Amino acid sequence: MRLASLIGHCSEAVAAIAADERPADNVINYFFRSRKYLGARDRAFIAETVYHVLRHRRRLEWLAGQYFAAQGLPAPHAEALFPSLVALALMEEADEESHAQELAAAVTERAEIPGAQRFVPSARDFLQRTDTLNWPPDPVARLAIEFSLPDWLAPRIVDMLGLDEARRLASVFNQPAPVILRVNPMKAPREAVQSALAAEGFECDPTPLSPFGLRLRERSNAFTSETFKRGWFEIQDEASQIVSLCVDPRPGARVLDACAGGGGKTLHLSALMKGRGEIIALDIYKRRLDSLRDRARRDDCQNIRVRLIGAEDSPAAELVGKMQYVLIDAPCTGLGVLRRNPDARWKVTPDSARELALKQRALLDRYAACVAPGGRLVYATCSILREENEDVIEGFRAGHPEFAPADLAGILSRYGLAHLPAPGAHTLRLWPHIHGADGFFIAALHRKG
């Protein structure tokens, strides 16, 4: 497909994602399914360009405004905004003069872009002088623009981490996440999975944190491998794997996964239990549980029982006080996984974060009743916000004196990870810029008695 047409397709995809509440990957998958004429190379080009725009959208919009004002051109109207952002994104990626010339020829065909005839050469020169632009004098305001963060989120990150570390985190958030696999030890050890994948052309290396993880050296569709079809691994980030290690269920135990979703952590828990005992996996979405059933069959996880529940349902009577381990992987803002879902930053507001925190606390209150005396309760989110994490746990503990902090270092010592939490701590934060994993919060409590 000609580059001018690809720019149009990229612009349509960005506009579709901006107008849809669903995650970007869902929207772009539908975009491709409805355009079956696109070949594999065209789809790859569109996806890569669209995700670059999503990661850097606010900065690109600001640069576009500065550029058009400097050129004495009107700001692009709605139909021209996204093509302008796509063109700027492609200019940032154009590492050779020949690429820039090809892009210039393509952009001249996009008449909706103001000054299209001279857009590429003049904008390319403009992008080389960004340090001289009129950035906001406030360093937090500049951070928000430079790293494409909402105005409300940037100061919260700075308050937590300080300006310099906040910039490092924001920079990592705008980089693509690696593809991390979790081996299924019931099928094969990590070394065998690594060798089998290499034989199929998927080179990977052991992950530094999870003893069950492998990191692909290059982004590729490992789902097509025979190794995957045999149930030898799942796609799962290291931070998500560590959540299951904090639960650390023993074979033969009874486990409740109260917010199972598609079942990534459920399957890992089953593997840690060597398929023995029982896992009750709950969720409010049937399609997610159907996916979990399929994945469990492939992975030979036979101790998982799925149950569809209502959003406000109380736990079934036979679960109350009977479960040795309860995991609440709570629905959250997802602000710790912006590498994977870059558009999420624009779909979360302070109000929606507060509403989620109330739901998270309600889930804890509801399912804590299922923990047996002496049992373990683990709460996790993929959010970086304190109000979804420490505040929720502190509020819960204030109202539930029957729960005491668990020693996460002691729990994780079985996996060589005692260094991750502070000594004696019952909470753990994982950061993309520090640990190379998704941003996660984990808390572990035990029920007295």
Secondary structure in CASP SS format (residue, H / E / C, confidence):
PFRMAT SS
TARGET T0000
AUTHOR 0000-0000-0000
METHOD secondary structure of the structure
MODEL  1
M C 1.00
R C 1.00
L H 1.00
A H 1.00
S H 1.00
L H 1.00
I H 1.00
G H 1.00
H H 1.00
C H 1.00
S H 1.00
E H 1.00
A H 1.00
V H 1.00
A H 1.00
A H 1.00
I H 1.00
A H 1.00
A C 1.00
D C 1.00
E C 1.00
R C 1.00
P C 1.00
A H 1.00
D H 1.00
N H 1.00
V H 1.00
I H 1.00
N H 1.00
Y H 1.00
F H 1.00
F H 1.00
R H 1.00
S C 1.00
R C 1.00
K C 1.00
Y C 1.00
L C 1.00
G C 1.00
A H 1.00
R H 1.00
D H 1.00
R H 1.00
A H 1.00
F H 1.00
I H 1.00
A H 1.00
E H 1.00
T H 1.00
V H 1.00
Y H 1.00
H H 1.00
V H 1.00
L H 1.00
R H 1.00
H H 1.00
R H 1.00
R H 1.00
R H 1.00
L H 1.00
E H 1.00
W H 1.00
L H 1.00
A H 1.00
G H 1.00
Q H 1.00
Y H 1.00
F H 1.00
A H 1.00
A H 1.00
Q C 1.00
G C 1.00
L C 1.00
P C 1.00
A C 1.00
P C 1.00
H C 1.00
A H 1.00
E H 1.00
A H 1.00
L H 1.00
F H 1.00
P H 1.00
S H 1.00
L H 1.00
V H 1.00
A H 1.00
L H 1.00
A H 1.00
L H 1.00
M H 1.00
E H 1.00
E H 1.00
A C 1.00
D C 1.00
E C 1.00
E H 1.00
S H 1.00
H H 1.00
A H 1.00
Q H 1.00
E H 1.00
L H 1.00
A H 1.00
A H 1.00
A H 1.00
V H 1.00
T C 1.00
E C 1.00
R C 1.00
A C 1.00
E C 1.00
I C 1.00
P C 1.00
G C 1.00
A H 1.00
Q H 1.00
R H 1.00
F H 1.00
V H 1.00
P H 1.00
S H 1.00
A H 1.00
R H 1.00
D H 1.00
F H 1.00
L H 1.00
Q C 1.00
R C 1.00
T H 1.00
D H 1.00
T H 1.00
L C 1.00
N C 1.00
W C 1.00
P C 1.00
P C 1.00
D C 1.00
P H 1.00
V H 1.00
A H 1.00
R H 1.00
L H 1.00
A H 1.00
I H 1.00
E H 1.00
F C 1.00
S C 1.00
L C 1.00
P C 1.00
D C 1.00
W C 1.00
L H 1.00
A H 1.00
P H 1.00
R H 1.00
I H 1.00
V H 1.00
D H 1.00
M H 1.00
L H 1.00
G C 1.00
L H 1.00
D H 1.00
E H 1.00
A H 1.00
R H 1.00
R H 1.00
L H 1.00
A H 1.00
S H 1.00
V H 1.00
F H 1.00
N C 1.00
Q C 1.00
P C 1.00
A C 1.00
P C 1.00
V C 1.00
I E 1.00
L E 1.00
R E 1.00
V E 1.00
N C 1.00
P C 1.00
M C 1.00
K C 1.00
A C 1.00
P C 1.00
R H 1.00
E H 1.00
A H 1.00
V H 1.00
Q H 1.00
S H 1.00
A H 1.00
L H 1.00
A H 1.00
A H 1.00
E C 1.00
G C 1.00
F C 1.00
E C 1.00
C E 1.00
D E 1.00
P E 1.00
T C 1.00
P C 1.00
L C 1.00
S C 1.00
P C 1.00
F C 1.00
G E 1.00
L E 1.00
R E 1.00
L E 1.00
R C 1.00
E C 1.00
R C 1.00
S C 1.00
N C 1.00
A H 1.00
F H 1.00
T H 1.00
S C 1.00
E H 1.00
T H 1.00
F H 1.00
K H 1.00
R C 1.00
G C 1.00
W C 1.00
F E 1.00
E E 1.00
I E 1.00
Q C 1.00
D C 1.00
E H 1.00
A H 1.00
S H 1.00
Q H 1.00
I H 1.00
V H 1.00
S H 1.00
L H 1.00
C H 1.00
V H 1.00
D C 1.00
P C 1.00
R C 1.00
P C 1.00
G C 1.00
A C 1.00
R E 1.00
V E 1.00
L E 1.00
D E 1.00
A C 1.00
C C 1.00
A C 1.00
G C 1.00
G C 1.00
G C 1.00
G H 1.00
K H 1.00
T H 1.00
L H 1.00
H H 1.00
L H 1.00
S H 1.00
A H 1.00
L H 1.00
M C 1.00
K C 1.00
G C 1.00
R C 1.00
G C 1.00
E E 1.00
I E 1.00
I E 1.00
A E 1.00
L E 1.00
D E 1.00
I C 1.00
Y C 1.00
K H 1.00
R H 1.00
R H 1.00
L H 1.00
D H 1.00
S H 1.00
L H 1.00
R H 1.00
D H 1.00
R H 1.00
A H 1.00
R H 1.00
R H 1.00
D H 1.00
D C 1.00
C C 1.00
Q C 1.00
N C 1.00
I E 1.00
R E 1.00
V E 1.00
R E 1.00
L E 1.00
I C 1.00
G C 1.00
A C 1.00
E C 1.00
D C 1.00
S C 1.00
P C 1.00
A C 1.00
A C 1.00
E C 1.00
L C 1.00
V C 1.00
G C 1.00
K C 1.00
M E 1.00
Q E 1.00
Y E 1.00
V E 1.00
L E 1.00
I E 1.00
D E 1.00
A C 1.00
P C 1.00
C C 1.00
T C 1.00
G C 1.00
L C 1.00
G C 1.00
V C 1.00
L C 1.00
R C 1.00
R C 1.00
N C 1.00
P H 1.00
D H 1.00
A H 1.00
R H 1.00
W H 1.00
K C 1.00
V C 1.00
T C 1.00
P H 1.00
D H 1.00
S H 1.00
A H 1.00
R H 1.00
E H 1.00
L H 1.00
A H 1.00
L H 1.00
K H 1.00
Q H 1.00
R H 1.00
A H 1.00
L H 1.00
L H 1.00
D H 1.00
R H 1.00
Y H 1.00
A H 1.00
A H 1.00
C H 1.00
V E 1.00
A E 1.00
P E 1.00
G E 1.00
G E 1.00
R E 1.00
L E 1.00
V E 1.00
Y E 1.00
A E 1.00
T E 1.00
C C 1.00
S C 1.00
I C 1.00
L C 1.00
R H 1.00
E H 1.00
E H 1.00
N C 1.00
E H 1.00
D H 1.00
V H 1.00
I H 1.00
E H 1.00
G H 1.00
F H 1.00
R H 1.00
A H 1.00
G H 1.00
H C 1.00
P C 1.00
E C 1.00
F E 1.00
A E 1.00
P E 1.00
A C 1.00
D C 1.00
L H 1.00
A H 1.00
G H 1.00
I H 1.00
L H 1.00
S H 1.00
R H 1.00
Y H 1.00
G C 1.00
L C 1.00
A C 1.00
H C 1.00
L C 1.00
P C 1.00
A C 1.00
P C 1.00
G C 1.00
A C 1.00
H C 1.00
T E 1.00
L E 1.00
R E 1.00
L E 1.00
W C 1.00
P H 1.00
H H 1.00
I H 1.00
H H 1.00
G C 1.00
A C 1.00
D C 1.00
G C 1.00
F E 1.00
F E 1.00
I E 1.00
A E 1.00
A E 1.00
L E 1.00
H E 1.00
R E 1.00
K C 1.00
G C 1.00
END
